């Protein structure tokens, strides 16, 4: 998947995860980064659990996979000690 596709999927997934997880938000760049890293995390988990390449372009499966990974990532970041609850 090209870099532009990663950015688009990351933006959509990060924004959706930010809306679902409710909080102070991370801004547009933060949402893109959370979405891209969430896409990597979601893609890794999907390949381990289901044996499938779930993030393979700009499509609904890629967005859902990146969204789930982003939600997991946000939950993990918020669970770190030393962070104030948002």
C-alpha positions as CSV (number, residue, x, y, z in Angstrom):
1,X,0.0,0.0,0.0
2,X,1.4,3.4,-0.9
3,X,2.2,6.1,1.6
4,X,-0.7,8.2,0.5
5,X,-3.1,5.3,1.1
6,X,-1.6,4.8,4.5
7,X,-2.1,8.5,5.3
8,X,-5.7,8.5,4.1
9,X,-6.6,5.2,6.0
10,X,-4.7,6.5,9.0
11,X,-6.6,9.8,9.0
12,X,-10.0,8.2,8.8
13,X,-9.2,5.4,11.3
14,X,-7.6,7.8,13.8
15,X,-10.4,10.3,13.6
16,X,-13.0,7.6,14.1
17,X,-11.1,6.1,17.0
18,X,-10.8,9.6,18.6
19,X,-14.5,10.1,18.3
20,X,-15.3,6.7,19.8
21,X,-12.8,6.8,22.6
22,X,-13.9,10.3,23.7
23,X,-11.1,12.5,25.0
24,X,-9.1,15.6,24.5
25,X,-8.1,14.4,21.0
26,X,-4.7,14.4,19.4
27,X,-5.1,16.9,16.6
28,X,-5.0,16.2,12.9
29,X,-1.3,15.0,12.9
30,X,-1.8,13.0,16.0
31,X,-4.9,11.3,14.5
32,X,-3.0,10.4,11.4
33,X,-0.1,9.0,13.5
34,X,-2.5,7.1,15.8
35,X,-4.4,5.8,12.7
36,X,-1.2,4.6,10.9
37,X,0.3,2.9,14.0
38,X,-3.2,1.5,14.7
39,X,-3.3,0.2,11.1
40,X,0.0,-1.6,11.6
41,X,-1.2,-3.0,15.0
42,X,-4.5,-4.0,13.6
43,X,-2.9,-5.6,10.5
44,X,-0.5,-7.5,12.7
45,X,-3.3,-8.8,15.0
46,X,-5.4,-9.7,12.0
47,X,-2.6,-11.7,10.4
48,X,-1.8,-13.5,13.6
49,X,-5.4,-14.2,14.6
50,X,-7.0,-14.8,11.2
51,X,-4.1,-15.4,8.9
52,X,-5.3,-12.7,6.5
53,X,-3.7,-9.5,5.0
54,X,-6.4,-7.1,6.2
55,X,-4.7,-3.8,5.4
56,X,-4.2,-3.7,1.6
57,X,-5.5,-0.5,0.2
58,X,-8.2,2.2,0.7
59,X,-11.2,0.0,1.4
60,X,-13.7,-0.7,4.2
61,X,-11.8,-3.7,5.5
62,X,-8.6,-1.7,5.8
63,X,-10.4,1.2,7.6
64,X,-12.1,-1.2,10.0
65,X,-8.8,-3.0,10.8
66,X,-7.0,0.3,11.3
67,X,-9.8,1.6,13.4
68,X,-9.8,-1.5,15.7
69,X,-6.0,-1.2,16.0
70,X,-6.3,2.5,16.7
71,X,-8.9,2.0,19.5
72,X,-6.6,-0.7,21.1
73,X,-3.6,1.7,20.8
74,X,-5.5,4.6,22.4
75,X,-6.6,2.3,25.2
76,X,-3.1,1.1,25.8
77,X,-1.7,4.6,25.8
78,X,-4.3,5.8,28.3
79,X,-3.6,2.8,30.5
80,X,0.1,3.8,30.9
81,X,1.0,4.9,34.4
82,X,1.8,8.6,34.9
83,X,-0.9,9.8,32.5
84,X,-3.8,11.9,33.8
85,X,-7.2,10.6,32.9
86,X,-8.7,12.3,29.9
